[in-house]
Amino acid sequence: MDFSPKISRISKFNIEEHIYTAMRFPIESGSGNQEDPISEELELARDLSKSKIKNQLIKERADNKRLKEELASLRDQMLRALANSDNLLKAKEKELAVERKRLNKSLISDLLPTLDSMDAAIKSGEDSETITTIRDQLITSLSRYGLKYIEAKGKRYDPFLHEVLGVSQEGEDGLIAEEVQKGYMLGDEVLRSSKVIVTKR
């Protein structure tokens, strides 16, 4: 029995089926060297994502650096403003202190003639007890503002504190023999020199 035609038909059918399959599914029928489009898309997406993240990080670092520089600049400005304010306040306080001292000096200077009149009245004996009490109260009040009496009689002559009105030959040379008019200091400043008689031999 001859089977040649049958085998020929089977072979022809198998060959056509393989050709059809290869044409329809080229990836499955290929050798494995063909590129996968899905993998390419994924790889491209990954690259884009990495690039985007990198650019974002660069931008954030630049923003952080800029903010730090702005904060440092603002801090310096604030410190300078505080220093200027402190210096201005100190200068104003000094100015007020000088003005206060000037006003005190002017006021107390105007009161010195009154003290002189009281001293004269006490020496003359006219109601000396009452006048002495009032004078002491006034001196106590003025001392709170820095007024101090300059010691004179019996002290050694000091040209910065005493003004010589006359000379005496009685007593020790260079000592003040008599006080003619009291002198006063306001703080460390001589408000009025004592007028004195000095012993000179």
MOKA-V411058 format. One line per field, one symbol per residue. ss: DSSP state (~ for helix, > for strand, _ for the rest). phi: phi as a letter, one per 40 degrees, with the letter a starting at -180 (. if undefined). psi: psi as a letter, one per 30 degrees, with the letter a starting at -180 (. if undefined). A space follows every 10 residues. Layout:
ss: ???
phi: ???
psi: ???
This chain:
ss: ___~~~~~~~ ~~~~~~~~~~ ~~~~_~~~~_ ______~~~~ ~~~~~~~~~~ ~~~~~~~~~~ ~~~~~~~~~~ ~~~~~~~~~~ ~~~~~~~~~~ ~~~~~~~~~~ ~~~~~~~~~~ ~~~~~~~~~~ ~~~~___~~~ ~~~~~~~~~~ ~~~___>>>> _____>____ _>>>>>>>__ ____>>>>>> >_>>>>__>> >>_>>>>>>_ _
phi: .bbdcccccc cccccccccc ccccbccccc cgcccccccc cccccccccc cccccccccc cccccccccc cccccccccc cccccccccc cccccccccc ccccccccdc ccdccccccc ccccgcfccc cccccccccc ccccchcbcc cbdgcccbcc bbbcbabbbc gccgcccabc acbbbbgcbc cacccbbbca b
psi: kjgeeeeeee eeeeeeeeee eeeeifeefa fffkkjeeee eeeeeeeeee eeeeeeeeee eeeeeeeeee eeeeeeeeee eeeeeeeeee eeeeeeeeee eeeeeeeeef feeeeeeeee eeefgjheee eeeeeeeeee efffggkkkj kdkflkkjff fkkkflklgk akkfljekje kkllkjbgkj eklkklkkkk .
